[in-house]
Amino acid sequence: MNVFFAGATGVIGRRLTPMLVKAGHQVTGMTRSEKRIDLVRAAGAEPAVCDVHDLESLSEAVAAAAPEVVVHQLTDLPPNVDPRKMEKQAEGNDRIRTEGTRNLMQAALAAGARRFVAQSIAFAYAPTGEGLKREDDPLFDDAPWPFQRSVRALHQLEDITTGTEGIEGIALRYGFFYGPNTGYASDGYYAREAKRRRLPIVGNGGGVFSFIHVDDAARAAVAAVGSGAPGIYNVVDDEPAPMREWVPRYAEVLGARKPFRVPKVVARFIAGSYATMMATELRGATNERAKRELGWAPQHPSWRQGFQHALG
């Protein structure tokens, strides 16, 4: 099967490209940088250099690949995402989710692709109700700014992906990535913050995080390329956990000192309302639909063992 993969050299792309090739797919890996061509080839894919915001060159590249499936894993975020600077840092990523997704879908339709698989997130649910969040639960439309802008962009990405006629659209709502090249890797941003005791437990630490190892996220995308009904799927591990549980364990595995505890009012002053909300009100997600309909299950079912495997 021919697959056009946009985002082949990103965090998940570096894991996903060789998996697609190993599964027997003929992969064209898109990158916007000439300097990353060798990375694409080393993973076994044919490189295509273009920018998702240049519809003409993008359409030519997708048409040349003649794909049955287009995979959209494009992001535009800095390695060190600072919640205090999110308005600026997330601007390019929000544009990719809106304009970029629209362009890539237009190119996929013109090339005759039958399926479109896109990256979304599982940590944008409204913090209401009880229990873990399912795919039909509402997103956090009235989130603190600027996350509110990102949620609106997420709506557009998912609407384009699953609501476009003439193509099967699947949106994969990933949990927080950990593993190689992620912010939670041993050399990543959050690891550095934890070692400096700047990753505290805020308030009661009740914000529930759903993690996913990048390899498990990539395996879910491979599954979605060949199976599963169109729609939205949470791709997270089996054990969503409150911040008060995972932060101390994360610090311990890194060999860092015990994290501080800080009141919500202090966290809001230092890190802003968005980061404080995540730390205290975030809701975890369930992966039941992905397990049932994609035939997928995480090989790292819990962050507890996953952190040890990835960081120990």
C-alpha positions in Angstrom: 0.0 0.0 0.0 1.3 3.5 -0.9 1.3 5.8 2.1 2.1 9.6 2.0 3.4 10.5 5.5 3.5 14.2 6.4 5.7 14.6 9.4 8.1 11.8 8.8 10.9 13.3 10.8 9.0 14.5 13.8 9.0 13.0 17.3 6.5 10.3 16.4 7.6 10.2 12.7 11.0 8.9 13.5 9.4 5.8 15.2 6.4 5.5 12.8 8.2 5.6 9.4 10.3 2.4 9.9 7.2 0.7 11.3 5.2 1.5 8.2 8.0 0.3 6.0 8.3 -2.9 8.0 4.6 -3.5 7.6 5.1 -3.6 3.9 3.9 -0.2 2.9 5.6 2.0 0.3 6.1 5.2 2.1 6.8 8.7 0.9 8.0 10.7 3.8 7.4 14.5 3.7 9.7 17.0 5.3 10.0 20.7 4.8 13.8 20.7 5.3 16.4 19.5 2.7 18.6 18.8 5.7 16.3 15.9 6.8 16.2 14.0 3.5 18.8 11.6 4.8 16.7 10.8 7.9 13.8 9.9 5.7 15.8 7.7 3.4 17.5 6.0 6.4 14.1 5.0 7.7 13.3 3.3 4.4 11.0 6.0 2.8 11.2 8.1 -0.3 11.6 11.7 0.7 9.4 14.6 -0.5 10.4 18.1 0.4 7.6 20.6 0.6 5.7 22.9 3.0 2.1 22.0 4.0 1.2 25.7 3.6 2.2 25.7 0.0 -0.8 24.0 -1.6 0.6 23.8 -5.1 3.9 22.0 -4.2 2.1 19.9 -1.6 -0.5 18.7 -4.1 2.3 17.8 -6.6 4.1 15.8 -4.0 1.0 13.9 -2.9 -0.1 13.2 -6.4 3.4 11.9 -7.3 3.2 9.4 -4.4 -0.3 8.2 -5.6 -1.2 7.2 -2.0 -4.0 5.1 -0.8 -3.5 6.6 2.7 -2.3 10.0 3.8 -0.9 10.2 7.3 -0.8 13.6 9.0 1.5 13.8 12.0 2.7 17.4 11.4 3.4 19.6 14.4 5.2 22.9 14.9 6.1 23.2 18.6 9.5 24.1 20.2 11.4 21.4 22.1 10.8 23.3 25.3 7.1 24.2 25.6 6.7 26.8 28.2 3.1 27.3 29.4 3.9 31.0 30.1 4.8 31.5 26.4 2.1 29.2 24.9 0.3 32.0 23.0 3.4 32.5 20.8 4.8 29.0 20.9 1.5 27.3 19.8 0.7 29.7 17.1 2.4 27.7 14.3 1.0 24.4 15.6 -2.6 25.8 15.6 -2.1 27.0 12.0 -1.0 23.5 11.0 -4.1 22.1 12.6 -6.3 24.4 10.6 -4.8 25.6 7.3 -2.3 22.7 7.1 -4.9 20.0 7.6 -7.2 21.7 5.1 -4.4 21.8 2.5 -3.3 18.2 3.1 -6.9 16.9 2.9 -7.4 18.8 -0.4 -4.2 17.3 -1.8 -5.3 13.8 -0.6 -8.7 14.0 -2.2 -7.1 15.3 -5.5 -4.7 12.3 -5.5 -7.5 9.8 -4.9 -6.5 8.7 -1.4 -9.1 6.6 0.3 -8.1 7.1 4.0 -6.7 10.1 6.0 -5.1 9.5 9.4 -4.4 12.6 11.6 -2.8 13.4 14.9 -4.9 14.9 17.6 -4.7 15.1 21.4 -6.4 13.4 24.3 -5.8 16.1 26.9 -8.3 18.7 25.6 -11.5 17.4 27.2 -13.7 19.6 29.3 -12.9 19.0 33.0 -16.5 18.1 33.9 -18.4 15.1 35.0 -17.0 11.9 36.5 -14.7 9.2 35.2 -12.4 8.9 32.3 -13.2 10.7 29.1 -14.5 9.0 26.0 -14.3 10.2 22.4 -17.9 11.6 22.4 -17.3 13.7 25.5 -17.1 17.5 24.9 -13.8 19.3 24.4 -12.7 22.2 26.6 -14.2 25.0 24.5 -14.0 27.6 27.2 -10.5 26.7 28.3 -8.2 29.5 29.5 -6.6 31.5 26.7 -4.5 30.7 24.7 -5.4 27.0 25.1 -8.9 28.0 24.0 -7.4 28.9 20.6 -5.7 25.5 20.4 -9.0 23.7 21.2 -10.7 25.6 18.4 -7.9 24.6 16.0 -8.3 21.0 17.2 -12.0 21.1 16.4 -11.2 22.2 12.9 -8.6 19.4 12.4 -11.0 16.7 13.6 -13.9 18.1 11.6 -11.9 18.2 8.4 -10.5 14.7 9.1 -13.7 12.9 9.9 -16.3 15.1 8.1 -14.9 15.3 4.6 -16.9 13.4 2.1 -15.2 10.9 -0.2 -12.5 9.8 2.2 -12.2 7.7 5.4 -11.0 10.0 8.2 -9.4 8.8 11.4 -8.3 11.2 14.2 -6.0 9.7 16.8 -6.1 11.6 20.1 -2.7 10.9 21.6 -1.9 11.2 25.3 1.3 12.9 26.5 4.2 11.4 24.7 7.2 9.9 26.6 10.1 8.0 25.2 12.9 9.0 22.8 13.0 12.7 21.6 10.1 13.7 23.7 9.8 16.4 26.4 9.7 13.6 29.0 12.8 11.8 27.8 15.8 11.8 30.1 17.3 14.7 28.2 13.9 16.5 27.6 12.4 19.7 29.0 10.4 18.1 31.7 13.3 15.9 32.9 15.4 19.0 33.2 12.7 20.8 35.1 12.2 17.8 37.5 15.9 17.7 38.2 15.8 21.4 39.1 12.8 20.8 41.3 10.7 23.0 39.0 8.0 20.3 38.3 6.0 20.6 41.5 2.7 19.1 42.6 0.2 21.9 42.4 -2.6 22.1 45.0 -4.0 18.6 45.6 -2.3 17.4 42.4 -5.6 16.1 41.1 -5.1 16.7 37.4 -5.2 13.3 35.7 -2.7 12.7 32.9 -3.0 10.0 30.2 0.5 9.1 28.9 1.5 7.0 25.8 5.0 5.8 24.8 5.9 7.1 21.3 6.3 3.5 20.1 2.8 2.6 21.2 1.5 5.8 19.5 3.2 4.8 16.3 1.8 1.3 16.5 -1.7 2.8 16.8 -1.1 4.8 13.6 0.1 1.7 11.8 -3.1 0.0 12.8 -5.3 3.0 11.7 -3.6 2.9 8.3 -5.1 -0.5 7.5 -8.1 -1.0 9.8 -10.7 0.7 12.0 -13.9 2.5 11.2 -13.6 6.2 10.4 -13.9 8.3 13.6 -11.9 9.5 16.6 -9.8 7.3 18.9 -8.1 8.0 22.2 -4.5 6.5 22.0 -3.4 6.4 25.7 -2.1 3.8 28.1 -4.2 1.8 30.5 -3.5 3.8 33.7 -4.4 7.5 33.7 -2.9 9.0 36.9 -3.2 12.2 38.9 -0.2 14.5 39.0 0.4 13.7 42.7 1.1 10.1 41.7 3.2 10.4 38.5 5.4 13.4 39.3 7.1 11.8 42.3 7.6 8.6 40.4 9.0 10.5 37.4 11.4 12.3 39.7 12.5 9.1 41.4 13.2 7.3 38.1 15.3 10.3 37.0 17.2 10.3 40.2 15.9 13.8 41.1 15.0 15.1 44.5 11.4 14.9 45.8 9.2 17.5 44.1 7.9 20.5 45.9 4.2 21.1 46.6 2.9 24.6 45.8 -0.5 26.2 46.3 -2.7 26.9 43.3 -2.5 30.7 43.8 1.3 30.5 43.6 1.3 28.3 40.5 -1.2 30.6 38.8 1.1 33.6 39.4 4.2 31.8 38.3 3.0 29.5 35.4 -0.4 30.9 34.5 -4.0 29.7 34.6 -3.6 27.1 31.9 -0.7 25.2 33.6 -2.5 25.4 36.9 -5.7 24.0 35.4 -3.8 21.1 33.9 -2.2 20.3 37.2 -5.4 20.3 39.1 -8.4 19.7 36.8 -7.2 17.8 33.7 -9.2 14.7 33.0 -7.7 11.4 31.8 -9.0 9.4 28.8 -10.0 5.8 28.2 -8.5 3.7 25.3 -11.4 1.2 25.1 -12.5 2.2 21.6 -9.0 2.0 20.1 -8.5 -1.4 21.7 -11.8 -2.7 20.5 -11.9 -1.3 16.9 -8.3 -0.8 15.9 -7.1 -4.1 17.3 -4.4 -2.2 19.2 -3.1 -2.4 22.7 -0.1 -0.5 24.3 3.0 -2.6 24.8 3.7 -0.2 27.7 0.3 -0.5 29.4 1.3 1.7 32.4 3.5 4.8 32.7 4.8 3.2 35.9 6.8 0.6 34.1 7.1 2.7 31.0 9.0 5.4 32.8 11.4 2.9 34.2 11.9 1.3 30.8 12.3 4.7 29.0 14.3 6.5 31.6 16.0 3.9 33.9 
